[in-house]
Amino acid sequence: MNTEKINKRVVFTMGGKGGVGKTGLIVALAEWFEAHEIPFTLLDLDTENKARGSLKHFFNGSVAKVNIHTPAGLDAFVDHLESGAAIILADMGAGSGQIASDWFDAMYEDVSATGARFTAVGVVTPDPASVESVLAWANRLQERAQYVVVQNATSPQSDFSYWESAEQQFVFARHCRRP
């Protein structure tokens, strides 16, 4: 890896729970960046999702798929990081918890040494499994990322009381408020 400092922000979805809206959120972010003429690179790290719900589908096949399950995929991610736009939007797949966590652990030290920074975006719904997934990821990532958590209301009467009362969420919130 090139040792020259780079100014990159990698925004990636976290949480292994499927169907919560992670891909839709990345699509919305991409559209916002595009509307504001802010250059970005899209990466589809969801190698299991090959059909209509994949990030690649929403952008007419123009999104690079990166298989983080392999050493070649790690190299491809680093190649994208060293070239292109200062912002990378990366969509992780559902059920990719351990694999994605291992990927992050494997590349974090070298990549962060280049100056790249990470923002983990979690999407929670009223489903407790989505909350547990996001909190488990945050526990694993710790201070290696900044965090954005989006509450995705799945109905007009969505109840986020599980998110709002989860003990781990209080610890997470206190951790995120530290200067």
Secondary structure, DSSP 8 states (H G I E B T S, - for coil): ---S----EEEEEE-S-TTSSHHHHHHHHHHHHHHTT---EEEE--TT--STTSHHHHTTT-SEE--TTSHHHHHHHHHHHHSS-SEEEEE--TT-HHHHHHHHHHHHHHHHHTT-EEEEEEEE-SSHHHHHHHHHHHHHHGGGSEEEEEE--SSTT---HHHHH-HHHHHHHHHHH--
